[in-house]
Amino acid sequence: MTAPAAGRSSFVLPSSVALIAISDCIPPGGSRNAVNALSTDAIRRLYDSVRIAIRDASTTSIILIGRRDGRGDFSAGADIREFSADDDPAASTSTSSSRPPTLRDLCDLIEMSSKPIVSALTGMCLGGGMELALSSHVRVSDSTLRYGLPEVRIGLIPGAGGTQRLPRLVGVRVALEVVLRGGIDWSCESGLRSGFLDDVVVGVVGPSSSSPSESESILACASRWAEKVLPTTTDLPTTTTTTTTALLDARRLRLRSVPPDPDGMDNEAMCDVAMSSLPPREMGGESAHACLEAIRASFRDGTSSFDDGMIVEGKLFVGLLRHSLQGRAYRHAFFAERRSSSSSSSSSSSGRGGREGYGATTTTTTTGGDNNDRLRAGRGTVGVVGAGTMGRGIAASFLRAGYGPVKLVDVNPAGLEAGSRDVLSILGGERDRGKFDTSKLERMTSNLVPCADLSCLADCDLVVEAAFEDLGVKGDIFSKLDVIVERGDALILSNTSTLDVDAIASSLSPERRKYCAGMHFFSPAHVMRLVEVVRGKETSVETLDVIRAMTRRIGKVPVVVGNCDGFVGNRMLHPYVTEACLLLVDYGGGLSGLGIGDVDAAMGPKCFGMAVGPFVMSDIAGNDIGFNIRREKGLLRDPKTGIVGPNRKQIRYTELADEMVEKLGRLGQKTKKGWYDYDPKVGKGRKPLTSSEMQELIDKYSSNSPQRGTKLGQDEIIRRLAFPLVNEGFKILEEGIASDPSDVDIIYLYGYGWPAWRGGPMFWADNYIGLPQILNGLEKFHRMHPNSEYFCPSELLRKCVDLDVGVQEYYKKGLATSTKSINSKL
Ligand SMILES: C/C=C/C(=O)SCCNC(=O)CCNC(=O)[C@H](O)C(C)(C)COP(=O)(O)OP(=O)(O)OC[C@H]1O[C@@H](n2cnc3c(N)ncnc32)[C@H](O)[C@@H]1OP(=O)(O)O
């Protein structure tokens, strides 16, 4: 088999070398083709191609490559879509001849091939893709390579020999890091250092290159290595089957034993150290613990054979695939994220911005072309109005993605100066942490343009307003932008977290409103990955698509939501924090009563698994935010007249949090006191400390409660807080504010610290608790507290229970008929 010339040079592959491109084996259709995801069908085709090449008498060696032209991805691993509960495509130990070959079979075929097989690695080489490479006799790459074993992140372990071959090749220390971290950021430099790679072309020169300045195509390099492993008969006239086998045996990792650590640490002790930093099994750590167990099996007692280790790996893989709910949750999150980001029209593209990441696009040519195309491609002049905390993070996010110039506007000179300084310090810190190099930082720095006046935004392609959260202020800014911004098709977006996007858009002239939407970032905006894209009633589909694409470009996850009070995330949070406060009033007080710390402990990282409990979260965000929202909603008591707000009647309410803010000035971490006290000398001023003042306040408010002084179990606290949050999620779906339960999950996973292994609130309700239990719980709470509307079960929840389907399934089956869907026009 002869391959045509390929790669970046005019190199011609010798006719005795068989070139097998993984992309040729991928069945047509679907965007996952671009990453060469290995479905059962693809594995079968690849297996057949390798077997034919091995049997072909005219072939002396084989090169395995991602694409024939030497570009693109090698492979992102097994096709995750096939990992339903009943499949075990990688780890099957059955020897039935009727079953299709598995990834393990393919790896065995490659490793035991009688002809040398060289993997030529470019782009992504992940999971099963990396396991194919580990089975090959030689691995070469170019500088585009990103390799890794990310299975732990989707609740699995490498199941095609990765946990057995990698430690044999690079030692336990490196193997633990690659497998347990599951990073996909390992580059060719680290590959050469660790011994994973034999050679690297272009830019980085491997140990074998004859001339350090020479750069060759990946194919030429692979071909050179193919000849080197097994010298031809002309080079070595006495070559026999025995010497051939011996030469290949030296490169078959199954025949090696795991090497001792170069720093002299005992391999077992190294695993013990690694284990101490894993999350507990029951708190999202099932797959990490299984990874560790499999790696231990590669060397245990120094006597383990490769086959023994493979049995351990296989059992662990299948066990996780079949029984781990955490794993299903992780995989649900993987696909939910991609679903929420995907474009609604086939003509547009999300640009795979997640991959391109920091500073990917630097061209700033703005002549001609459509504004939307330019913004999608990561180019264009961006205006950010307001140099406060949010504006700074937003400006940094656009700069680091290559947009520019980015004009940061603030009418307050001191605020503008501090804001600009902060943006540069955010980016400088990222450069220091190795996220990009100094030349990129310099380009970003020169692209930041501080402005004292809105008039500088005339030539903007996009403006994101991040001013004070007040409809009057925003309306004023938007009507000025309407006059100032010259492009009629410029996007004009608001970072509002609570206000009515349609009311804001009404300050623009009618023909501009289709270019207006909400772009709700989460604080700190340069860190948090979630963006709620709020669709106003006049926002066009095209505008939503461009915002989605831009959001991915800046490395974030967009979720399109409808326009309502609090949108999705904050609306669901309202019952959660309200109930947390009411629990203190009902059950707190006295020495033994429920305390602030008890509620946070139940919801926090060591129990339910939220990043922080509700009271710490509120102290971080600022308790004045909730206070102002309650004021807007007409819930506060008038301090002068003592008359309670008009909307308070008929609802279960406590003034505990109002008094804490208004009378005690406990605004949270920023005032060093909130639900907790904060001491600048303890934990950098961020460690929550019990407050006697708050204890007194709870004593006062709980004095009339019949349950005063009672402790509540952690499970009960979780039910009381999380069930109404889920219920609100159902109401949001019912109203068409979110178009799919997985969108709600993504918002909570990326914006509110919901534990990934619980898959988001809707996945949790469906799979961890069960909808009948959620309904029963809500009905019970509603009977106890008829004035708490958020306990009243949603109609959609009742419908799912009646039909005996989960909410995810209800949507998958197309049973959702909401006519109000935000996506009804998409
Ligand atoms: C025994 C062996 C076990 C295994 O091998 S388990 C699998 C191990 N591999 C992984 O976990 C890798 C998962 N994939 C990723 O992390 C990312 O993706 C990439 C880094 C490869 C690419 O990221 P980006 O450039 O941002 O693109 P994108 O939107 O994430 O992916 C493009 C399309 O490719 C699909 N896809 C990616 N990897 C897989 C896969 N392994 N199986 C099935 N589909 C995959 C996505 O879903 C999406 O598709 P859509 O455009 O339709 O949403």
The ligand as a Tripos MOL2 file, in Angstrom:
@<TRIPOS>MOLECULE
LIG
   53    55     1     0     0
SMALL
NO_CHARGES

@<TRIPOS>ATOM
      1 C1        -11.5720    3.2190   26.5840 C.3       1 LIG1
      2 C2        -11.5380    4.5640   26.0670 C.2       1 LIG1
      3 C3        -12.2810    5.5190   26.6490 C.2       1 LIG1
      4 C4        -12.2750    6.8800   26.0830 C.2       1 LIG1
      5 O1        -11.5770    7.1950   25.1610 O.2       1 LIG1
      6 S1        -13.3810    7.9520   26.7880 S.3       1 LIG1
      7 C5        -13.1870    9.4370   25.8580 C.3       1 LIG1
      8 C6        -12.0000   10.2070   26.2950 C.3       1 LIG1
      9 N1        -11.9610   11.4610   25.6000 N.am      1 LIG1
     10 C7        -12.4770   12.5860   26.0950 C.2       1 LIG1
     11 O2        -12.9960   12.6210   27.1970 O.2       1 LIG1
     12 C8        -12.4030   13.8050   25.2180 C.3       1 LIG1
     13 C9        -13.6920   14.5450   25.2170 C.3       1 LIG1
     14 N2        -13.6680   15.6850   24.3150 N.am      1 LIG1
     15 C10       -13.1410   16.8770   24.6630 C.2       1 LIG1
     16 O3        -12.5990   17.0800   25.7220 O.2       1 LIG1
     17 C11       -13.3050   17.9930   23.6870 C.3       1 LIG1
     18 O4        -14.3940   17.7270   22.8710 O.3       1 LIG1
     19 C12       -12.0650   18.2110   22.7720 C.3       1 LIG1
     20 C13       -10.9230   18.7390   23.6200 C.3       1 LIG1
     21 C14       -11.6680   16.9350   22.0760 C.3       1 LIG1
     22 C15       -12.4080   19.2480   21.6740 C.3       1 LIG1
     23 O5        -12.8540   20.4290   22.2710 O.3       1 LIG1
     24 P1        -13.4320   21.6230   21.3390 P.3       1 LIG1
     25 O6        -12.4720   21.9470   20.2980 O.co2     1 LIG1
     26 O7        -13.8650   22.7110   22.2610 O.co2     1 LIG1
     27 O8        -14.6990   21.0240   20.5820 O.3       1 LIG1
     28 P2        -16.0200   20.3750   21.1970 P.3       1 LIG1
     29 O9        -17.1680   21.2700   20.9120 O.co2     1 LIG1
     30 O10       -15.8050   19.9780   22.6150 O.co2     1 LIG1
     31 O11       -16.1440   19.0060   20.3560 O.3       1 LIG1
     32 C16       -16.5190   19.0090   18.9850 C.3       1 LIG1
     33 C17       -17.5890   17.9540   18.7790 C.3       1 LIG1
     34 O12       -16.9900   16.6900   19.0260 O.3       1 LIG1
     35 C18       -17.7560   15.9770   19.9880 C.3       1 LIG1
     36 N3        -16.8360   15.1210   20.7390 N.ar      1 LIG1
     37 C19       -15.6370   15.4480   21.2310 C.ar      1 LIG1
     38 N4        -15.0530   14.4090   21.8080 N.ar      1 LIG1
     39 C20       -15.9190   13.3650   21.6620 C.ar      1 LIG1
     40 C21       -15.8840   11.9930   22.0400 C.ar      1 LIG1
     41 N5        -14.8260   11.4750   22.6590 N.pl3     1 LIG1
     42 N6        -16.9430   11.2350   21.7350 N.ar      1 LIG1
     43 C22       -18.0040   11.7470   21.0730 C.ar      1 LIG1
     44 N7        -18.0940   13.0320   20.6730 N.ar      1 LIG1
     45 C23       -17.0590   13.8220   20.9830 C.ar      1 LIG1
     46 C24       -18.4070   17.0480   20.8430 C.3       1 LIG1
     47 O13       -19.5500   16.5470   21.4990 O.3       1 LIG1
     48 C25       -18.7450   18.0660   19.7760 C.3       1 LIG1
     49 O14       -19.9050   17.6070   19.1110 O.3       1 LIG1
     50 P3        -21.1030   18.6350   18.7650 P.3       1 LIG1
     51 O15       -20.4860   19.7100   17.9320 O.co2     1 LIG1
     52 O16       -22.0930   17.7960   18.0220 O.co2     1 LIG1
     53 O17       -21.6150   19.1700   20.0550 O.co2     1 LIG1
@<TRIPOS>BOND
     1     1     2 1
     2     2     3 2
     3     3     4 1
     4     4     5 2
     5     4     6 1
     6     6     7 1
     7     7     8 1
     8     8     9 1
     9     9    10 1
    10    10    11 2
    11    10    12 1
    12    12    13 1
    13    13    14 1
    14    14    15 1
    15    15    16 2
    16    15    17 1
    17    17    18 1
    18    17    19 1
    19    19    20 1
    20    19    21 1
    21    19    22 1
    22    22    23 1
    23    23    24 1
    24    24    25 2
    25    24    26 1
    26    24    27 1
    27    27    28 1
    28    28    29 2
    29    28    30 1
    30    28    31 1
    31    31    32 1
    32    32    33 1
    33    33    34 1
    34    33    48 1
    35    34    35 1
    36    35    36 1
    37    35    46 1
    38    36    37 ar
    39    36    45 ar
    40    37    38 ar
    41    38    39 ar
    42    39    40 ar
    43    39    45 ar
    44    40    41 1
    45    40    42 ar
    46    42    43 ar
    47    43    44 ar
    48    44    45 ar
    49    46    47 1
    50    46    48 1
    51    48    49 1
    52    49    50 1
    53    50    51 2
    54    50    52 1
    55    50    53 1
@<TRIPOS>SUBSTRUCTURE
     1 LIG1         1 GROUP 0 **** ****
